[in-house]
Amino acid sequence: MSKRQRATRATPGLRERRLPRWLVAVLLVIGVAAAAVAALRLRPSEASASVPPSRTAAPERPSRPDGVPTSPLSDGDLQRAADELLAAADPRLPQNKHFTPFAADRLMWMRREVAAGRLTVAFLADAESIGIPPSVMMAATQLDGQPTIFIAKPRFATFLAEAGASKGPFGQQQRNDFAVALVHETVHLQRWKGKPVDVNQHVREESFVWREVSLHVVRPWRALGQPLHPRFLQVDDAFKACGDQLPCAAIGRFAQLKP
């Protein structure tokens, strides 16, 4: 596979890249895609509660000899799904009237930056091989000075399979969860000050971003009855218990990457 595949025509189009190994440490301590999406449906009870009534849970996928699930989706399937979910996160669409100004501003910023060639949204093809935990679906970083949101291909395939829809039209919760993850990453990029120097700084950064997204996206959507993954709600409840103040000890487990 070449290092860079041709971008599709969807907006904001995806490229597929392989990361140099020196970036592993960076990705393990910076903007980790909303862990709620990164850890989607860890327990069967959560999966049952989060699947819309009109859909059925995806069947258990076959595994490789090492126990890692294999994806029945082709690269083309994943590309089309990602492009469609990215397009569905457009705040200007009628279906997104529930988007708060905070969410809309950050998603429009992402779209403008992609259109101007100043931001890349790309598949990360070899997340496992370079040590990115399989629970991570998105990560924000800078690659060669270019702000970049990576979507880990294996985890994205799992995200699609677990929601029971691998192609559009996607359900409301699937679109909401994907949009919240994108907002989370744009918050990281807009306040980028370089990679955290240690785990404590990483936790502080993640906690700040979690709070911003909870207060300005998750909580308002929750009040409107918008479907969201239970983990988003758990994070929001944790902040409520902390009086929406930082530091918040209960957020620590959501803010740390664990293989």
N, C-alpha and C positions, 0 to 999 in steps of 0.2 A: 504494500500500500504506500502511496506517495505521502510525503509529509503534509501536504495540503490538498484537499479536494476542492473542486470547483464549487463555489457557492450556488445555492439554488436561487430561484427568482422570488421566492416567498420573502416577505418582509417581517422582521429584519433578517433574513437568510442565515443559514448556518454554514460554517466551514468545519471540516474535520482536521484536527491537529494532533500531533504527538508531542508530548512535553519533554524537554530535556530533563534529565534526572535531577539537576540542581534545583529544579523548582519544587520538588517533592516537599522539602521542608517548609517552603513558603506556603504551599496549599494546605499543609497540615496545621498551620497556625493562623490563617487569615480567614476572610469572609467565607464561611461555610454555609452553603445554601440552607435556608431555613430548615433547621434540623427536624421540624415537624414533617416536612415533605421528605427530607433525607431519611427519616426513620418511619416512613409510612406503614401503617398497619402491621405493627410488630406482633400484636396479639390477635388471635382469631376473634375475640369479642369486639375489638375495635374494628376489625374488617367488616364484621356483620353489621355493626351499627352505622358504618360509613358508606356502605353500598346503597345507592338509591333503589327504591322499591322496584323500579322498572328494569333494573339490571340485575344480573346474577354475578356472584363472585367468580373470578377467573379460576379454572381448574388448576390443580397443582402442576407445575411445570416439570418436565424431566430434568434430571441432574446429570452432570458429568461424573466420572468415577471419583473425583475429589469432593463431590457433594455440592458443587456450585451449580445453581440452576442454569439451564441453557435457555436462550431466548428463541422462541419460534418466529420472531420478527426479523425480516431482512433489514439490511442497512437502508434500503429505500423506504421500507415501512417506517422506520424510526425517523428518517429525515422528514417524511411527509407529516408524521404526527407532531414532531417538534415545530415544524414550520406552521402547522395549523394552530397549535397552542400559542405560539408566539403571536400569530396574527389575531387570535381570539383575545389576547391581552391588550388590545387597542382600546384605550379609554373612550374613544370617540364612537364606538359601536353602541347601538341602542341597548343591547343586552348587558352593557356594563354601566348602566345608570347608577348602580349602587357603589361604584368606585368613588372613594373619598377624594377630595382635592389632593391629599398627601399621596395617595396611590397613583392618581392620574398624573400628577406632576412628575413623579419619578419614572413612570412608564413612558411618558412622552419624552422625557429627557433621554432615556435609553434609546428610543426610536430615532430621535434627532441625531444623537451621537453616532449611531450605527449608519444612518444615511449619510452623514458627513465623513465617514471613514475614520472616526476617532475612537470607536469602540467596536469590539468584536464579540459576537456570540457564536460559540463554536462547540462542537462535540469534542469530548476528551475520549479518544479511542482506547487508550491503554491505562485506564485508571488503576486496575488491579496490579498490573505489572510494575508500576512505579510506587506502589504502596499506599495509594489512596484507599481508605476504608470503603468497603462495598456499600455502606449505608449512606454515603454522601452522593447526592444527585447534582448539586451545583456548587461552584466555588467562584469567588471573584478574586482577581489578581491583576497585576500588570505584567505583560509579557513583551519584552523588548520596548518598554515604555508605553505600550498600548494597553489601556484598560480592557479587560477581557472577562466575560462571564463564560465559564466552561460548564457544559452539561455532560456529566459522566454517562456514556452510552449504556453500559450494563445496568446502572441504577435506573436510568430513564426507562429502559425496557421493562424493568420490574414495576415501576410506577404505573405504566400503562396496563400491564397484565393484572396487577392487583386491583385496579379500579374496574376491571372488566370491559374496558374500551381501549382498543389499540388504534382506532381510527375514528375520525369525526362522523357525525357530530358528537362532541364530547359533552359529558354531563356537567352540570353547574359546579359541583364540588371539584371535579377534576380541573376545570378552568380556574376556579377560585384558588385552589392549592398551588397551581402552577404560577398564577399571577402574584400571589403572596411571596413565593420564592424569588421571583424576579425583582419585586420591590425590595426584598431583603438584600439582594446582591447590589442593587443600585445604591442603596444607602451606604453600603461599604465603599463603593467606588467613589461616591460623591464626597466622602470624608477621608479619602485615602491619604495616609501619612507615611506610607511604607509598611513593610511587614512588622508585626509585633516582635519584640525582642525576646519575649519569654511567654510561658503559658499564662501567667497572671495578666499580662497585658492583653493577650488573646481573649481571656475570659471577660475582661473589662470591655473590650471592643464588642464582643458578641452580645454581652448583656445590654449594652447601650442600643445596639441595633434591634435586638429582640424587643426592647421596651418601645422604641419608636414604632415598630411595625405593629405591636400589640395595641398601643394606644390609638394609633391613627389609621389602622386598617382592620385588624382582627376584631377589636371591640365594637367599632361601628357596624361592621358587617354582621357580627354576631347579634347585635341589637335589632337588625333588620331581618333576622332569621335566615341569613345566607348560610348554606352548608359549607362547613369547613372541617378539616381533619381534626379529630379529638386532641391531637398533640398541640395544635395551635390554641385550643381552648384551655388545655392544661397550663400552657405558658401564661396565658392571659390571667387565669385564676391565681397563678403563683404571684404575678405582679400585683394583683388586687390585694392579696394577703400581705404583701410588703408595702402597701400604701403607694404603689407605683414609684417607689424610691429605690435608688441604687446606693450601695450594693444590695443585692437581694440573694440571700444564700440559696433559696429554692431554685434559682435560675442556673446555678452552677452546673448542674448535670446536663442541662440543655445546651450550655455554652461551650462544652468541652468535647473534642473529638475523641472517640474511643474506637479502636479497631474492632 
